[in-house]
């Protein structure tokens, strides 16, 4: 009879690995686009905004906007965004 998830028998249920082989950090599926956007944002002149065609994004504007917001917050960059049916606009803001 199966132990039905009972760990009491002392056997491990999951594979083990060396700690040095455990991946560190988070390389999400949006890493490439977010890295490129952050690099472009860093080069923006004051008062300028990126105009990003939605058709060129690898995911929905909502998902890209969320990933960009998380990455910018982590990098201590203040951003604002706006969008319409064709473009996502992103610019740096003051604190």
FIKOLZA-1660 file (N, C-alpha, C; in steps of 0.1 Angstrom, whole numbers, plus 5000, padded with zeros to 4 digits):
% residues 95
   i   px   py   pz ch aa at
   1 5008 4988 5000  A  X  N
   1 5000 5000 5000  A  X CA
   1 5009 5012 5000  A  X  C
   2 5005 5023 4992  A  X  N
   2 5013 5035 4992  A  X CA
   2 5012 5043 5004  A  X  C
   3 5022 5051 5008  A  X  N
   3 5021 5058 5020  A  X CA
   3 5014 5071 5018  A  X  C
   4 5009 5074 5006  A  X  N
   4 5000 5086 5003  A  X CA
   4 5006 5099 5007  A  X  C
   5 5018 5101 5005  A  X  N
   5 5024 5114 5009  A  X CA
   5 5029 5115 5023  A  X  C
   6 5029 5104 5030  A  X  N
   6 5033 5104 5044  A  X CA
   6 5048 5103 5044  A  X  C
   7 5055 5113 5050  A  X  N
   7 5069 5113 5051  A  X CA
   7 5075 5106 5063  A  X  C
   8 5067 5100 5071  A  X  N
   8 5071 5093 5083  A  X CA
   8 5080 5081 5081  A  X  C
   9 5080 5075 5070  A  X  N
   9 5088 5063 5068  A  X CA
   9 5102 5066 5066  A  X  C
  10 5106 5079 5066  A  X  N
  10 5120 5083 5065  A  X CA
  10 5126 5083 5051  A  X  C
  11 5119 5080 5041  A  X  N
  11 5124 5080 5027  A  X CA
  11 5121 5094 5021  A  X  C
  12 5131 5099 5014  A  X  N
  12 5129 5112 5007  A  X CA
  12 5120 5110 4995  A  X  C
  13 5112 5120 4992  A  X  N
  13 5103 5120 4981  A  X CA
  13 5108 5128 4969  A  X  C
  14 5118 5136 4972  A  X  N
  14 5123 5146 4962  A  X CA
  14 5137 5143 4959  A  X  C
  15 5142 5147 4947  A  X  N
  15 5155 5146 4943  A  X CA
  15 5164 5156 4951  A  X  C
  16 5176 5152 4954  A  X  N
  16 5185 5161 4961  A  X CA
  16 5196 5166 4951  A  X  C
  17 5203 5177 4954  A  X  N
  17 5214 5182 4946  A  X CA
  17 5223 5190 4955  A  X  C
  18 5235 5192 4950  A  X  N
  18 5245 5200 4957  A  X CA
  18 5240 5215 4958  A  X  C
  19 5243 5222 4969  A  X  N
  19 5238 5236 4970  A  X CA
  19 5245 5245 4960  A  X  C
  20 5258 5242 4957  A  X  N
  20 5265 5250 4947  A  X CA
  20 5258 5250 4933  A  X  C
  21 5250 5239 4930  A  X  N
  21 5243 5238 4918  A  X CA
  21 5229 5244 4918  A  X  C
  22 5225 5249 4929  A  X  N
  22 5212 5255 4930  A  X CA
  22 5212 5269 4923  A  X  C
  23 5203 5272 4913  A  X  N
  23 5203 5285 4907  A  X CA
  23 5200 5296 4916  A  X  C
  24 5208 5307 4915  A  X  N
  24 5206 5319 4923  A  X CA
  24 5200 5330 4915  A  X  C
  25 5192 5338 4921  A  X  N
  25 5186 5349 4913  A  X CA
  25 5174 5344 4905  A  X  C
  26 5168 5354 4898  A  X  N
  26 5156 5351 4891  A  X CA
  26 5158 5355 4876  A  X  C
  27 5159 5346 4867  A  X  N
  27 5160 5349 4853  A  X CA
  27 5146 5346 4847  A  X  C
  28 5137 5355 4848  A  X  N
  28 5123 5353 4843  A  X CA
  28 5123 5353 4828  A  X  C
  29 5111 5350 4823  A  X  N
  29 5109 5349 4809  A  X CA
  29 5110 5362 4802  A  X  C
  30 5109 5373 4810  A  X  N
  30 5110 5386 4804  A  X CA
  30 5124 5393 4805  A  X  C
  31 5134 5385 4810  A  X  N
  31 5147 5391 4813  A  X CA
  31 5153 5399 4801  A  X  C
  32 5152 5393 4789  A  X  N
  32 5159 5400 4778  A  X CA
  32 5152 5413 4774  A  X  C
  33 5139 5413 4773  A  X  N
  33 5132 5426 4769  A  X CA
  33 5134 5436 4781  A  X  C
  34 5133 5432 4793  A  X  N
  34 5134 5441 4804  A  X CA
  34 5148 5447 4805  A  X  C
  35 5158 5439 4803  A  X  N
  35 5172 5444 4803  A  X CA
  35 5174 5454 4792  A  X  C
  36 5168 5451 4780  A  X  N
  36 5170 5461 4769  A  X CA
  36 5162 5474 4772  A  X  C
  37 5150 5473 4777  A  X  N
  37 5143 5485 4781  A  X CA
  37 5150 5493 4791  A  X  C
  38 5155 5487 4802  A  X  N
  38 5162 5494 4812  A  X CA
  38 5174 5501 4806  A  X  C
  39 5181 5495 4797  A  X  N
  39 5193 5501 4791  A  X CA
  39 5189 5513 4783  A  X  C
  40 5178 5512 4775  A  X  N
  40 5173 5523 4767  A  X CA
  40 5168 5535 4776  A  X  C
  41 5162 5531 4787  A  X  N
  41 5157 5541 4797  A  X CA
  41 5169 5549 4803  A  X  C
  42 5179 5542 4806  A  X  N
  42 5191 5548 4812  A  X CA
  42 5197 5559 4803  A  X  C
  43 5195 5557 4790  A  X  N
  43 5201 5566 4780  A  X CA
  43 5191 5578 4776  A  X  C
  44 5179 5578 4782  A  X  N
  44 5169 5588 4778  A  X CA
  44 5174 5602 4783  A  X  C
  45 5171 5612 4775  A  X  N
  45 5173 5626 4779  A  X CA
  45 5162 5630 4788  A  X  C
  46 5164 5640 4796  A  X  N
  46 5154 5645 4805  A  X CA
  46 5142 5649 4796  A  X  C
  47 5130 5645 4801  A  X  N
  47 5118 5649 4793  A  X CA
  47 5115 5640 4782  A  X  C
  48 5123 5630 4779  A  X  N
  48 5120 5620 4768  A  X CA
  48 5114 5608 4774  A  X  C
  49 5107 5601 4765  A  X  N
  49 5100 5588 4768  A  X CA
  49 5103 5578 4757  A  X  C
  50 5104 5565 4761  A  X  N
  50 5104 5554 4751  A  X CA
  50 5090 5552 4745  A  X  C
  51 5090 5550 4733  A  X  N
  51 5077 5546 4726  A  X CA
  51 5079 5532 4720  A  X  C
  52 5073 5523 4727  A  X  N
  52 5075 5509 4724  A  X CA
  52 5063 5503 4717  A  X  C
  53 5064 5498 4705  A  X  N
  53 5053 5492 4698  A  X CA
  53 5048 5479 4705  A  X  C
  54 5036 5478 4708  A  X  N
  54 5030 5467 4715  A  X CA
  54 5032 5454 4707  A  X  C
  55 5032 5455 4694  A  X  N
  55 5033 5444 4685  A  X CA
  55 5047 5437 4686  A  X  C
  56 5057 5445 4691  A  X  N
  56 5071 5440 4693  A  X CA
  56 5073 5434 4706  A  X  C
  57 5064 5435 4715  A  X  N
  57 5066 5429 4729  A  X CA
  57 5063 5414 4729  A  X  C
  58 5071 5406 4736  A  X  N
  58 5069 5392 4737  A  X CA
  58 5058 5387 4745  A  X  C
  59 5051 5396 4752  A  X  N
  59 5040 5393 4761  A  X CA
  59 5030 5405 4761  A  X  C
  60 5020 5404 4769  A  X  N
  60 5010 5415 4770  A  X CA
  60 5017 5427 4776  A  X  C
  61 5011 5439 4773  A  X  N
  61 5017 5451 4779  A  X CA
  61 5016 5451 4794  A  X  C
  62 5005 5445 4799  A  X  N
  62 5004 5444 4814  A  X CA
  62 5015 5436 4820  A  X  C
  63 5018 5424 4814  A  X  N
  63 5029 5416 4820  A  X CA
  63 5043 5423 4818  A  X  C
  64 5045 5429 4807  A  X  N
  64 5058 5436 4805  A  X CA
  64 5059 5448 4815  A  X  C
  65 5048 5455 4816  A  X  N
  65 5048 5467 4825  A  X CA
  65 5050 5462 4839  A  X  C
  66 5044 5451 4844  A  X  N
  66 5047 5446 4857  A  X CA
  66 5061 5442 4859  A  X  C
  67 5067 5435 4849  A  X  N
  67 5081 5430 4850  A  X CA
  67 5090 5442 4850  A  X  C
  68 5087 5452 4842  A  X  N
  68 5095 5464 4841  A  X CA
  68 5095 5472 4855  A  X  C
  69 5083 5473 4860  A  X  N
  69 5081 5480 4873  A  X CA
  69 5090 5473 4884  A  X  C
  70 5089 5459 4885  A  X  N
  70 5097 5452 4895  A  X CA
  70 5112 5454 4893  A  X  C
  71 5116 5453 4881  A  X  N
  71 5131 5455 4878  A  X CA
  71 5135 5469 4881  A  X  C
  72 5127 5479 4877  A  X  N
  72 5131 5493 4880  A  X CA
  72 5131 5496 4895  A  X  C
  73 5122 5491 4902  A  X  N
  73 5121 5493 4916  A  X CA
  73 5134 5487 4923  A  X  C
  74 5138 5475 4918  A  X  N
  74 5149 5468 4923  A  X CA
  74 5162 5476 4920  A  X  C
  75 5162 5483 4908  A  X  N
  75 5174 5491 4904  A  X CA
  75 5173 5505 4909  A  X  C
  76 5162 5508 4917  A  X  N
  76 5160 5521 4923  A  X CA
  76 5159 5532 4912  A  X  C
  77 5151 5528 4901  A  X  N
  77 5148 5538 4891  A  X CA
  77 5133 5541 4891  A  X  C
  78 5130 5553 4892  A  X  N
  78 5116 5557 4892  A  X CA
  78 5110 5559 4878  A  X  C
  79 5100 5551 4875  A  X  N
  79 5094 5551 4861  A  X CA
  79 5080 5554 4862  A  X  C
  80 5075 5560 4851  A  X  N
  80 5061 5561 4848  A  X CA
  80 5058 5555 4835  A  X  C
  81 5046 5550 4833  A  X  N
  81 5042 5544 4820  A  X CA
  81 5028 5549 4816  A  X  C
  82 5026 5548 4803  A  X  N
  82 5013 5551 4798  A  X CA
  82 5012 5542 4785  A  X  C
  83 5000 5540 4780  A  X  N
  83 4998 5532 4768  A  X CA
  83 4985 5536 4761  A  X  C
  84 4985 5532 4748  A  X  N
  84 4973 5532 4740  A  X CA
  84 4972 5519 4733  A  X  C
  85 4964 5518 4723  A  X  N
  85 4962 5506 4716  A  X CA
  85 4974 5501 4708  A  X  C
  86 4983 5510 4706  A  X  N
  86 4995 5506 4697  A  X CA
  86 5008 5507 4704  A  X  C
  87 5010 5515 4715  A  X  N
  87 5023 5517 4721  A  X CA
  87 5022 5517 4736  A  X  C
  88 5034 5513 4742  A  X  N
  88 5037 5515 4756  A  X CA
  88 5047 5526 4757  A  X  C
  89 5044 5536 4765  A  X  N
  89 5053 5547 4767  A  X CA
  89 5059 5546 4781  A  X  C
  90 5072 5548 4782  A  X  N
  90 5079 5547 4795  A  X CA
  90 5089 5558 4796  A  X  C
  91 5089 5564 4808  A  X  N
  91 5099 5575 4811  A  X CA
  91 5103 5575 4825  A  X  C
  92 5114 5582 4828  A  X  N
  92 5119 5583 4842  A  X CA
  92 5112 5595 4848  A  X  C
  93 5110 5593 4862  A  X  N
  93 5104 5604 4869  A  X CA
  93 5113 5607 4881  A  X  C
  94 5110 5618 4888  A  X  N
  94 5117 5622 4900  A  X CA
  94 5110 5614 4911  A  X  C
  95 5117 5613 4923  A  X  N
  95 5112 5606 4934  A  X CA
  95 5100 5613 4940  A  X  C
% end
